[in-house]
């Protein structure tokens, strides 16, 4: 599969991306990250005021000029594409520390040239595979959380006996949800495409209401060599992709998560044990069973459009994929993980470009000098 043009431009971003990465690692190691707002699960902590001199506070303030307001009616990206909301504004103020952005994995990126290593990372030689993939994408996830004042965690999970490793998601997410209003999970091979766009705006866009328990994107439809659709359940409905999950802390959500966790015991759902280790594991189990029992109001489970939070440009036509999902807000590189590195650099440079451009425009009079105005 041919890689996007961004791959050909990677060398252009190596130096600035490396400098940014070195800065992130330095502050993480030096202990200068503001930890005053870290909450212990179950302690009921809520919003936290940032110390402007802390790393988190500096990022929060730095990105203010380009951050989209929570109540914006639309967002226009750098291409001029306009994205509106559903018309129903459920969230009018920033939720801050009531939102947790979490990365969950059984792998721990603490080896050579990885994010938790004692030795400095080298961006140029960072590999978008294995724990190296986590090191790259987690920079994107962490930065996004800091920009908008959300909480962030990386949870190193244990393997589950007799289950594929992705089955840890419902177990861990249910436990973490007890301390937050929202928990947002992002896969290691997925990145946030527009760092300046807050989750609250996207919740309004997707009609995630105060009654919504869970939101996940529709999967990209893919056909086998025999022409069978691999992305539908037994009722011929497109499955939901668990690479991006939004959970809201509601009693109904807890009941739903418990049913998902216990699905493979087959006490409630005969046949669910089939998905313990067979693809697509917990994702298929949710779409096959859970979603049909826990959406009584029609908005308890929200299907996010595939084009918003799944796929990536150039995916359609490859791997027998038939949906042209570009991942406009959350880009999921399931079938081409090597692009995660290039895309992470692209996203970072786009936001830095926006910040610098605003400064140039604002200070036009003091920066721009016309030759004709020079003294002879």
C-alpha positions as CSV (number, residue, x, y, z in Angstrom):
1,X,0.0,0.0,0.0
2,X,1.4,3.4,-1.0
3,X,1.9,5.7,2.0
4,X,0.5,9.3,2.0
5,X,2.6,12.2,0.9
6,X,3.2,13.0,4.5
7,X,5.7,10.1,4.6
8,X,7.7,11.7,1.9
9,X,7.9,14.9,4.0
10,X,8.9,13.2,7.2
11,X,12.5,14.5,7.1
12,X,11.1,18.1,7.1
13,X,9.5,17.5,10.5
14,X,12.2,15.4,12.1
15,X,14.1,18.3,13.8
16,X,11.1,20.3,15.2
17,X,9.2,17.1,16.3
18,X,12.4,15.9,18.0
19,X,12.8,19.1,19.8
20,X,9.2,19.0,21.0
21,X,9.6,15.4,22.1
22,X,12.9,16.1,24.0
23,X,11.1,18.9,25.8
24,X,8.2,16.6,26.8
25,X,10.6,13.9,28.0
26,X,12.7,16.4,29.9
27,X,9.7,17.8,31.9
28,X,8.3,14.4,32.6
29,X,11.6,13.2,34.0
30,X,12.5,16.3,35.8
31,X,9.3,16.1,37.9
32,X,8.1,19.5,36.7
33,X,4.7,18.2,35.6
34,X,2.1,19.6,37.8
35,X,0.7,16.7,39.8
36,X,-1.4,18.7,42.2
37,X,-4.5,17.8,40.2
38,X,-4.0,14.0,40.1
39,X,-7.0,12.4,41.7
40,X,-7.0,9.1,43.5
41,X,-9.8,6.9,42.1
42,X,-12.9,7.3,44.2
43,X,-11.9,10.5,46.0
44,X,-14.5,12.7,44.2
45,X,-12.1,15.3,43.0
46,X,-13.3,17.5,40.2
47,X,-11.9,20.5,38.3
48,X,-8.4,21.6,38.9
49,X,-7.0,25.1,38.5
50,X,-3.6,25.0,36.7
51,X,-0.5,26.6,37.9
52,X,0.5,28.7,34.9
53,X,4.2,28.0,35.6
54,X,3.7,24.2,35.5
55,X,4.2,22.2,32.3
56,X,0.5,21.5,32.0
57,X,-0.3,25.1,32.7
58,X,2.1,26.3,30.1
59,X,0.6,24.0,27.4
60,X,-2.9,25.0,28.4
61,X,-2.0,28.7,28.0
62,X,0.1,28.2,24.9
63,X,-2.7,26.7,22.9
64,X,-5.4,29.1,24.0
65,X,-5.2,31.3,20.9
66,X,-6.2,28.4,18.6
67,X,-8.5,26.3,20.8
68,X,-12.0,25.9,19.5
69,X,-14.7,27.1,22.0
70,X,-16.7,24.3,23.5
71,X,-20.0,25.9,22.2
72,X,-18.7,26.7,18.7
73,X,-21.3,25.9,16.0
74,X,-18.8,24.7,13.6
75,X,-15.1,24.0,13.1
76,X,-13.1,24.8,9.9
77,X,-9.9,22.9,9.4
78,X,-6.7,24.0,7.6
79,X,-8.2,22.7,4.3
80,X,-11.2,24.9,4.6
81,X,-13.5,21.9,5.4
82,X,-16.4,22.9,7.7
83,X,-17.7,20.5,10.4
84,X,-20.9,21.4,12.3
85,X,-22.6,20.1,15.3
86,X,-25.8,18.1,15.7
87,X,-27.7,21.3,16.5
88,X,-28.3,20.1,20.1
89,X,-25.8,21.7,22.5
90,X,-25.6,19.5,25.6
91,X,-22.2,20.7,26.9
92,X,-21.6,24.5,27.3
93,X,-18.6,24.7,29.6
94,X,-15.2,22.9,29.6
95,X,-15.4,19.7,31.7
96,X,-11.7,19.8,32.5
97,X,-10.6,17.1,35.0
98,X,-14.0,15.5,34.8
99,X,-12.7,13.9,31.6
100,X,-10.0,11.2,31.7
101,X,-8.1,10.4,28.5
102,X,-6.6,7.0,29.1
103,X,-4.2,4.7,27.2
104,X,-4.4,1.0,28.2
105,X,-2.0,-1.7,27.2
106,X,-0.5,-4.9,28.4
107,X,2.8,-3.7,26.9
108,X,5.0,-1.2,28.8
109,X,7.0,1.2,26.7
110,X,10.1,1.4,29.0
111,X,12.7,-0.2,26.7
112,X,15.4,1.3,24.5
113,X,14.1,4.5,22.8
114,X,10.7,4.3,24.5
115,X,8.7,6.9,26.4
116,X,9.3,5.5,29.9
117,X,13.0,4.7,29.4
118,X,15.6,6.5,31.6
119,X,17.5,7.3,28.4
120,X,16.4,10.1,26.2
121,X,14.3,9.1,23.2
122,X,15.5,9.7,19.7
123,X,12.6,10.6,17.4
124,X,14.4,9.9,14.2
125,X,14.9,6.2,15.1
126,X,11.6,5.7,17.0
127,X,9.8,2.7,15.5
128,X,6.0,2.7,15.0
129,X,5.7,-0.9,16.1
130,X,5.4,-2.8,19.4
131,X,6.0,-0.6,22.5
132,X,7.6,2.0,20.2
133,X,4.1,2.6,18.7
134,X,2.8,3.3,22.2
135,X,5.6,5.8,22.7
136,X,4.7,7.7,19.6
137,X,0.9,7.8,19.8
138,X,0.9,8.5,23.5
139,X,2.7,11.8,22.9
140,X,-0.3,12.8,20.8
141,X,-2.8,11.6,23.4
142,X,-1.0,13.2,26.4
143,X,-0.5,16.5,24.6
144,X,-4.2,16.7,23.7
145,X,-5.2,16.1,27.3
146,X,-2.9,18.8,28.6
147,X,-4.1,21.4,26.1
148,X,-7.7,21.0,27.2
149,X,-7.1,20.5,30.9
150,X,-8.2,16.8,30.9
151,X,-6.7,14.2,33.2
152,X,-4.4,11.7,31.5
153,X,-3.2,8.2,32.5
154,X,-1.4,5.3,30.9
155,X,-2.5,2.1,32.5
156,X,-0.2,-0.9,32.2
157,X,-2.7,-3.8,32.4
158,X,-2.2,-7.5,33.0
159,X,-3.0,-10.2,30.6
160,X,-6.4,-12.0,31.0
161,X,-6.1,-15.8,31.1
162,X,-8.0,-17.4,28.3
163,X,-8.9,-14.1,26.6
164,X,-7.3,-12.0,23.9
165,X,-5.4,-9.1,25.5
166,X,-7.9,-6.4,24.3
167,X,-10.5,-7.9,26.6
168,X,-8.9,-5.8,29.3
169,X,-10.7,-2.7,28.0
170,X,-14.2,-3.2,29.6
171,X,-12.6,-4.3,32.9
172,X,-10.2,-1.4,33.3
173,X,-12.6,1.2,31.9
174,X,-15.3,0.3,34.3
175,X,-13.0,0.6,37.2
176,X,-11.6,4.0,36.1
177,X,-15.1,5.4,35.3
178,X,-15.9,5.5,39.0
179,X,-13.8,8.6,39.5
180,X,-14.7,10.6,36.4
181,X,-17.7,12.0,34.5
182,X,-16.2,10.8,31.2
183,X,-13.5,8.3,30.4
184,X,-12.1,8.4,26.8
185,X,-10.0,5.5,25.6
186,X,-7.9,5.8,22.4
187,X,-6.1,2.8,20.8
188,X,-2.3,2.8,20.5
189,X,-2.6,2.9,16.7
190,X,-5.0,5.9,16.7
191,X,-4.2,9.7,17.1
192,X,-6.2,12.9,17.5
193,X,-6.1,14.8,14.2
194,X,-6.9,18.3,15.5
195,X,-5.4,19.1,18.9
196,X,-7.3,22.4,19.1
197,X,-10.7,20.8,19.0
198,X,-12.1,19.9,22.5
199,X,-14.0,16.8,23.2
200,X,-17.0,18.8,24.4
201,X,-17.5,20.2,20.9
202,X,-17.3,16.7,19.5
203,X,-19.8,15.5,22.1
204,X,-22.2,18.1,20.8
205,X,-21.4,17.2,17.2
206,X,-22.1,13.5,17.9
207,X,-25.2,14.2,20.1
208,X,-23.6,12.6,23.1
209,X,-26.2,13.8,25.7
210,X,-26.3,13.7,29.5
211,X,-28.1,10.3,29.1
212,X,-25.5,8.7,26.8
213,X,-23.6,5.8,28.3
214,X,-21.2,5.0,25.5
215,X,-20.2,6.3,22.1
216,X,-18.0,4.4,19.6
217,X,-17.4,4.8,15.9
218,X,-18.8,2.5,13.2
219,X,-16.3,0.2,11.8
220,X,-14.8,0.5,8.3
221,X,-16.6,-2.1,6.2
222,X,-14.2,-4.7,4.8
223,X,-14.9,-7.7,2.5
224,X,-13.2,-11.0,2.4
225,X,-11.9,-12.6,-0.8
226,X,-15.2,-14.5,-1.0
227,X,-17.1,-11.2,-0.9
228,X,-18.4,-11.5,2.7
229,X,-18.6,-8.4,4.8
230,X,-16.2,-8.8,7.8
231,X,-17.6,-5.8,9.6
232,X,-21.2,-6.8,10.4
233,X,-22.8,-8.8,13.2
234,X,-25.2,-11.7,12.9
235,X,-28.0,-9.2,12.3
236,X,-26.1,-7.7,9.4
237,X,-25.5,-4.4,11.2
238,X,-22.1,-2.7,11.1
239,X,-20.1,-3.4,14.3
240,X,-18.8,-0.6,16.5
241,X,-15.1,-0.2,16.7
242,X,-13.6,-0.3,20.2
243,X,-10.4,1.6,19.2
244,X,-12.1,4.8,20.4
245,X,-14.5,4.6,23.3
246,X,-16.3,7.4,25.2
247,X,-17.9,6.4,28.5
248,X,-20.1,8.5,30.7
249,X,-20.5,7.7,34.4
250,X,-24.1,6.8,34.8
251,X,-25.9,3.9,36.7
252,X,-27.0,2.5,33.3
253,X,-23.4,2.6,32.1
254,X,-22.2,0.5,35.0
255,X,-24.9,-2.1,34.3
256,X,-23.9,-2.2,30.7
257,X,-20.2,-2.5,31.4
258,X,-20.8,-5.3,33.8
259,X,-22.8,-7.2,31.2
260,X,-19.9,-6.6,28.7
261,X,-17.3,-7.9,31.2
262,X,-19.4,-11.0,32.0
263,X,-20.4,-11.7,28.4
264,X,-17.9,-14.6,27.8
265,X,-19.2,-16.4,30.9
266,X,-22.3,-17.1,28.8
267,X,-24.5,-16.8,31.8
268,X,-26.5,-14.1,30.1
269,X,-25.4,-14.4,26.5
270,X,-25.0,-18.0,25.2
271,X,-22.3,-18.1,22.5
272,X,-20.4,-15.1,23.7
273,X,-17.5,-17.3,24.8
274,X,-16.8,-17.7,21.1
275,X,-15.2,-14.2,21.1
276,X,-12.7,-14.8,23.9
277,X,-9.9,-15.2,21.5
278,X,-11.5,-15.0,18.1
279,X,-11.3,-11.7,16.2
280,X,-12.8,-9.1,16.8
281,X,-12.9,-10.2,20.5
282,X,-14.5,-7.6,22.9
283,X,-15.5,-5.4,20.0
284,X,-17.6,-8.1,18.4
285,X,-19.1,-9.2,21.7
286,X,-20.3,-5.7,22.4
287,X,-21.9,-5.3,18.9
288,X,-23.3,-8.8,18.9
289,X,-25.0,-8.7,22.3
290,X,-24.6,-5.7,24.5
291,X,-25.7,-2.9,22.2
292,X,-29.1,-4.6,21.7
293,X,-29.9,-4.8,25.4
294,X,-28.7,-1.4,26.6
295,X,-30.1,1.3,24.3
296,X,-33.6,1.7,25.5
297,X,-33.9,5.4,24.7
298,X,-32.0,5.3,21.4
299,X,-29.3,7.7,22.6
300,X,-27.8,5.6,25.4
301,X,-25.4,4.1,22.8
302,X,-24.2,6.6,20.2
303,X,-22.8,5.4,16.9
304,X,-20.1,8.0,15.9
305,X,-19.8,8.3,12.1
306,X,-16.9,6.3,10.7
307,X,-15.5,9.3,8.9
308,X,-15.2,11.2,12.1
309,X,-13.3,8.7,14.3
310,X,-12.1,5.7,12.2
311,X,-10.0,5.0,9.2
312,X,-7.5,7.3,7.5
313,X,-7.0,8.9,4.0
314,X,-6.1,6.4,1.4
315,X,-7.6,3.4,3.2
316,X,-10.5,2.7,0.8
317,X,-9.6,0.4,-2.0
318,X,-6.8,-1.3,0.1
319,X,-7.2,-4.4,2.2
320,X,-10.7,-4.8,0.5
321,X,-12.0,-1.8,2.5
322,X,-15.2,-0.4,0.9
323,X,-15.8,2.7,3.2
324,X,-13.9,5.9,2.5
325,X,-13.5,6.8,6.2
326,X,-10.8,9.4,6.7
327,X,-10.8,9.8,10.5
328,X,-11.3,13.5,10.4
329,X,-11.0,13.9,14.2
330,X,-9.6,10.6,15.4
331,X,-7.5,8.7,12.8
332,X,-7.2,5.0,13.3
333,X,-4.3,3.3,11.5
334,X,-5.3,-0.3,12.2
335,X,-4.1,-1.5,8.8
336,X,-1.0,0.7,8.4
337,X,0.5,1.4,11.8
338,X,3.7,2.6,10.3
339,X,1.9,5.9,9.4
340,X,1.3,6.8,13.0
341,X,4.8,8.3,13.3
342,X,4.4,10.6,10.3
343,X,0.9,11.6,11.3
344,X,1.9,12.4,14.9
345,X,4.6,14.8,13.5
346,X,2.1,16.3,11.0
347,X,-0.5,17.0,13.7
348,X,2.0,18.6,16.0
349,X,3.5,20.8,13.3
350,X,0.0,21.9,12.1
351,X,-0.8,23.2,15.6
352,X,2.6,24.9,16.0
353,X,2.2,26.4,12.5
354,X,-1.3,27.8,13.5
355,X,0.1,29.3,16.7
356,X,3.1,31.0,14.9
357,X,0.9,32.2,12.1
358,X,-1.5,33.9,14.5
359,X,1.5,35.6,16.1
360,X,2.8,36.8,12.7
361,X,-0.6,38.2,11.9
362,X,-1.2,39.8,15.3
363,X,2.3,41.4,15.2
364,X,2.4,42.2,11.5
365,X,3.4,45.8,12.1
366,X,6.4,44.9,14.2
367,X,7.6,41.8,12.2
368,X,7.0,42.8,8.6
369,X,9.3,45.3,7.1
370,X,8.8,46.6,3.5
371,X,12.1,47.3,1.7
372,X,10.7,50.7,0.5
373,X,10.4,51.8,4.2
374,X,14.0,51.2,5.0
375,X,16.0,54.3,5.7
376,X,18.5,55.2,2.9
